Amino acid sequence: MATHPTGEVDLLVVGGGINGVGIARDAAGRGLATLLVERDDLASATSQWSTKLIHGGLRYLEHYEFRLVAESLAEREVLIAQAPHLIEALSFVLPHEPHLRPAWMIRAGLLLYDRIGGRMSLPRSFSVDLERSRWGAGLKPKFRKGFVYADARVDDARLVVLTAVAARERGAEVRTRTRFTGAVRERGAWRATLRDAAGTREVRAKAIVNVAGPWVAEVLDTVPHLPTGASVRHVKGSHIVVPRVHEEAHAYILQNADKRIVFVIPWQDRYTLIGTTDVPVDDYEKPAISPQETDYLLELANAYLAKPLSRADVVWSFSGVRPLYDDGKSDPSSITRDYVLKTDAGEGGRDAPVLSIYGGKLTTYRKLAEAALQALRPWFPAMKPAWTQGDTLPGGDLPQRDRDAWVAELARRYPRLPEDVVRGIGRRHGTRALEVLGDAKTASDLGADYGAGLTEREVDHFVRNEWAASAEDVLWRRTKCGLRMDERQRAAVAARMGA
């Protein structure tokens, strides 16, 4: 087997999910020589299987997670400003069920939610008459009273990919399909072994950040004389996708008798996303929704929706495993979603450190990265200060942060290109859509048309600039075009990718 030459970096980041790329971006911007390795594709595990929300976590108030909610709401504001092409405000309607939670309790929780994060740009919550307003669209007529509050939705996998692009542009090296196989301390640093399709490579790193998500404990197991990582709890969250259940723009947050909540969210223009579940699991390599989870989500949705849904209505489903910190709680829904950082620096606490990350959520990834760099500051006293709060992600510098206006401007600039192609590229790439579309004048300039607004030119852009190496990378992470394609169209993309 071939061996790559040894390199030297300040920071080796293991894991290419949202927290890993966030740490790599922050570290590179502070002047640290940073290498991120991901054994598969960016966002190929937990980060692409979320409920697609940037939110404070209303239900966490019931578990007294006030710090997490406050930080999340403040971060919601930061991320909306940094990535307006990927993140948009969304209204949520909570139909009132008196036997589950009294109205005064809901109203008090929403008032706290409106204020706990500081000054907010999104609208504050209010009560609504579901019978006589658009807010009750698609619901059974028995639901008469409800509450509306604001949060935001996000293209989760693209948030990961564009954060990785930002990390690279700050100087980080990002290597996908590269497995971390172990490390040993040697003369005050780590000698780590990496493996990819070309063979093995050794890299010398002053510090390692273990942000491998569900595999956080496995990474620790490859390093001698470290804790085993037994403090991680694997909890599966599953979602189903059905044809759109109403034509209005708002989402629903539904209460269940078990005190859990489920979201019903308009998604990808013509669909509705319903989720999530909370199921403890031991097998986290390839999570899949169970029939019981499907029935649970359908049963809860049908308790509220006027038009019943069945398994036959499910057009797609997905599951992800959250690597939560084990805080000793037996109920998976009550286990903290807050992030926990654990540092090992040898017996004396002065050796080369490995920092392991547990938990976390999309919304707080930037703050988690700041906390991780702060934890590593004793080993890098000369690193630059925190900087990411005012930085815009690639393509996010939209005029007035208005994505719809930007898409309309692209349509004016490219009047002879297909509308769905321009809209999709505008939403996925923001101002960098100009780099993708370039000098194209007609549809033929974009190469093969694969359907669902995806063309050969954009696929080539993903390969050259965003680490895409397979049809799955393109169809389900850099885009969600696969959902609206038939088998022939998906096969054409696979053929283009050489698969």
N, C-alpha and C positions, 0 to 999 in steps of 0.2 A: 504493500500500500504506500502510495506517495505521501510525503510529509512536507508541509509548508514550512518556511522558515519562521523562527520565533520572532514575535513582535513585542513591543512594550507599550502599555497604555496606563493611564491613571485609573480608569474605571472600566470594569467589564460588567455589562448589564446582561443578565440571562433572562430572556423572555421578551417577546415582541407584542404583548398586549398593550392596552392603553396606559397602564402604569409604567411599563418598561420604556415605551417610547417617550412618555412624558419625562421620565428621569433622564434619559439620554439627551433629550432636547435641552433641558435645564442645565445639565452638567456641561454639555458642550458650550453653551452660552456663557458659562462661568469660567471658561478657559481650561477645562479638564479634557485631556485626550481620552476620548470615550469610544468604546467598541460595544455595540449591541449585537447579540446573537439570538436567533430564534430558530428552533428546530424544524418548524414548518413554515407557514406563511404568516405575515403580520395579521393580527386579529383573527387567527384561525381557531381560537378556542373561545373562552368566556366572553371576550370583548365584542364578538360579532353576534352573540346570542342573547343580547339584552332586550329589555322592553323598549329600547330606543328613546329613552327619556333623559333630559337634563332637568333634574328636579330636586327639591329639598327633601322629599320623602315625608309626605304628610303623616303617614301611618306611624313613623318613627316617634312622633310626639307621644303616642300612647305608651311607648317603651322608655320614655324620659331621655331620649337621645337628643337633648336640646343643643349640645355643641355641634353634633353632626348635622342637624337640620339647619342651624344658623350658618354654619360654614358652607353647606351645600347651596343654600339660597343666595348667599353672597357670591359664590362661584358661578351660579347660574347666570348672574349678571355679567361676570367677566367673560364667560364662554360665549354668550350670545354676541358680545361685542367682538370677540376674536374670530368667530367662525359663523357669520350670518348666512353664508351660503349653505351651511350644513345644519344649522340650528334655527328653529323658528318657534315663536310663541304658540301655545295651544291651550284652549279653554277646556277645563274638565268639569263635568256635571256630576254631582253626587246626589242621586235620588234618595230621599229620606225614607228610612225604614224605622219607625218609632220603637219597635221591639228590639232592635239591635243597638242603636245608640240614640239617646234623646237629642232633640234639636238643639237645646242649649249647649250640650257638650260639643256637637259638631261646630256650632257657631263660634264657641270659645276657642276651639282648636284652629279654626280658620282665621280668626282675628289674630291669634298668636303667629300663625303661619305668615300672615301678611306683614308682620312687623319684626319678627325675630332676626331676620337676615339683614336689617338695616334698610337703607333707601333702595326701593325697587322701581324698575321701569315698567314692569308688567302690571296689569290692572289688579285692584284688590278684589277680594271675594264679595259675593252678594247672594241674596236669596232670590229664587225664581218660582214662578207658577208654571209647572210643567204642562198642565192641561192647556193653557192659553198662550203658549209661546213656543218658539222654535227649539227651545232647550229640551223639550220632551220628545223630540223626533225619534221614532223607532221604539219608544217605550210602551209598555202596557198602560192602558188608561187609568189603572188604579194608583199609579204614582202621580201625585198631585203637587207635592212640594219638593224643592231641591235646592242645592247650593252650587254656585259656580266659583271656581278659582282658576288661577293661571299657573301654568308651568311651561315647559318647552320639550319638543321632541328633537331627535338628532339622527343623522345617518352614522351609526356607531362605528362600523368598520372603516368608513372614510375618515372619520375623526382620528382613528388610529393611524391610518396610512399617511394622512397629511401632517400629523404630528411627527411621524418618522421622517417625512420629507424635510420638515423644519429642522429636525435634529441634524440631518445630513448637511443642510445648508449652513448650519452653525459649526460644522467640522466633524461631527460624529461619523463613525463608520457603522453601517447597518448591514449585517450579513444574515439573510434568511437561509432556510434549509441547512442550518449549521447547528449541530448538537453540542452542547456542553457535556463532556463525559467525565469530568473530575478535575480536582485541583489539589495542590499541596503547598503549604507554606515553605518558603525558601528564601533565606536572607532578607527577611522583612517585607516580602511581597508574596504574591500568589503565582505559582506556575500552573496555568490552566491548560487543559487539553480540549481541543475542539475538533469535531469531525464533520466533513461535508462530502459531497459527491467526488471531490478530487482527492480526498485522503484526510490525514490528520494534520493538525497544526497546533503548535504550542504558543501561548501568549503569556507574557509576564504582566501582571496587573497589581497595582498598589492596593486596590480594593475590589471586591465583588459585590454586586447587588443582585440578590436572588429574588426575582420577581416573576417566577415561572408559573404563577397562577395555581391551578390544581396540582401542578407537579412541584410545588415549593418544597415539600418534604423529600421528594425524590432527589432533588438537587443537593440538599443537605446530606443525604445518604451517600453521595458520591465523594464527599470530602471527609477525610479522616479526622477524628477527634472533635467532631461537632455534634451538637444536639440532633436528635433524630427528626425533629419537626413534628412531633406527635400532637401539637396544639392546633392543627388545621382540621376544620370540619367541612366536608364536601356536601353541598346542598344543591340539588338539581332544580332548575327553574325551566318550565316548558311553556311554549306558546303555540297557539293555532292561528291560522290565517284563513278567513272566510270571505266570500263576496261582501262588499260594503253593506252594512246593516241600516244605514240611513244616509241621506244626502247632505246633511249639515256638516259644518267643519269641526264641530267639537267632539271631544272624547267623553267617555263615561268612566267613573270609578265606582265599582259595585261592591257592596258589602255582603259578606256571607255570615251565616250563623256561627261559623268557627272563628269569627273575628278577623279572618283574612280578608283582603281586598283583591279584586281583579280589575285590570284596565281593559277597556274596549276602545281602541284607538283607530281612527281613519289612517290608512297607510297605503303608500304607493298609488294614490289617486283612486283606484278601483277596489281596494280591499279593506278589510278590518282586521286588526291584530288584537288577539285576546290572550291575556296572560297576566300573571305568571303563577306557577305552582311553587311549592317549597317542599322538596322531598329529600331526606338524607340518603346519600348513596355511597357505596364503596367503589363502584366501577365508574371512573370518570374519564376514561380514554375516549370513548365514542358515545356520549350520552344521546338517548333518543326518548321521545315522549312515550309513555305507556298508555294502554287503553284506558286505565283508570284515571290518568291525568286528563286525557281527552274528554272523558265523560264528566269529570269534575268541572272543567272549564265550560263545557256545553250546558251542563245543568245550571250553573250559576248564571250564565248569560241568558238562558231561557227563563229564568225566574224574573227577569226584568224586561226582556225584549218582546215586542208584540208578535213578531214573526219568528216561529221556532226554528232553531238550527239543529241539524243532525250531523252524524259523522260524514255523511255524503257531501255536506257543504264544505268540509275542510279541504282546501286546495294545497295547503302546505303546513308543515309544523316544524318546530326546531326546539332544541334543548341545550342549555348551557349549565356548567357546574361552577358555582361560586366557591372560591377557597376562603371560607370564613374563619376567623380566629375563634377557637373553642373557648367560649367564656363560661362553659358549664351548664348552660340552659338546655333543657330537654326539648323544648318546642323550637323547630327549625325557623319558624317565622319570627321568633323573638331573639334569635342570636344576633349580636351586633353586626351591622353592615359597616361600621367604622373601620378604618384601617389601623393596623397594629404593626409597628416596626420592632424587629429584634436584631440586635447586633452581637456578634461574637468576635472578640479580638484576642483570643487566647487566654490563658490563665491569668496573666497579669493585666489584661485589658489593653495592652500596648502593641500587640502584633497586628499584622495585616488583617483588616476586618472583612467579614462577610455580613452584609445587611440583608435580612430576609423580610419580605413584605407579605402580610396577610390581610385579606379583606380588601376594602376599598370599593368605589363605584365610579362610573364614568364621570359623574358630576364633579368629583373631588380629586380627579387625577393630577391636576396642576398643583394643588395644595399638598397632596401626598408627595409629589416630586420635591417640592420645597422642603418638606419635613425630612425626606430622605437625605437631601444634600446637607441639611443642617446637622443631621446625625453623623454625617461623615466629615464635618468640618474639622474635628480634631486631627484628622489625618491629612487634611488639605487646607491648612490655615491661610494660604494665599489665594484661595479661590475667590472669584468675584462675588458680589452680593446677588441676592435674588433679583430677577429681571423679567420674568415671563408675564407678569400681570398686565403690562401694557403692550405686549407683543401680539400681532395679528398672525393667525395661521395662514399658510399659503392659500391665496385666492380669496381671503376674507376681507380684503380692503375694498369692499363694495361702496359705491357712492351712497351716502345716507344709510348704509347698512341695509339696503332694500333689495332683496333678492329678486322679487318679482319685477321691479323696475329694471334691474340689470338684465334679466332674461329678455324683457321687452326691447332693451337696447341692442342686445345681440341679434334679435330677430330683425331689427332695422338694419344692422350692419351686414347681415347675411340673409337677404330677403329670398334668395333662391335655394336655400338649404331647407330640408324637411323640418317642420316645426318641432316634432318630437325629438329630433336629434339635437337641435339647438337648445331646447329646454333642458334635456337631460344633461348635456355637457355644461350648460350654465349653472345648473344646480350642483353638479358634482365638483366642478373646478372653480367656480366663482370667477374672479377676474382673470385667472389663468386659463379660462376657456379660450382666450385669444391665442394662447400657445398651442392649444389642441387644434383649433379650427384654422389658424394660420391664414393662408391666402386662398382657401377654398372658395370657389364661386358657385359651383353646382354640386349636386349630390354625387356625381361621378368622381369628383375630386376627393371624396372621403373614402374611396375604396369600397369594398364589399359592404353591403347592408345586411346585418345579421338579424334585424328585427328589434322591436322594443326600444328603438332609438339608439341602438349600438352599431357603430360602424368600425371598419378596419382601422381607420386613422386613430380612433380613440383607443382601440385595443393595442395598437403599436405604441401609443403614448404610455399606456400602463406598463408595457414590457420595458420600455427604455427608461422610464422615470419613476416607476412605483413598484418595482420588484415583482411584478406579476409573472408567473411561470407556468400557469395551468389555466384551463378553462374555468375551473372552480374559483380561482383567484379573481378572475374577471367578472364572472356571472353572478357571484354571490357575495363578494366582498367589495371590490372596487365599484361595482354596481349591484343592483338587484334585478338586472334585466332578465336573468334566468327564470324568474317567476312568471314573466309574461311571454316567454318563448315556448315553442313546441320542440319536440325532440330533434327534428331536422335542423332547426336553427341553432340549438345548443351544440349539436354535433358539428356544425360548420365552424363555430368558435373553437371547439376542441381541435378540429383539423388545422385551423390557423395557428394554434398554440403548439402543434406538433404532438398532440396526445391522441 
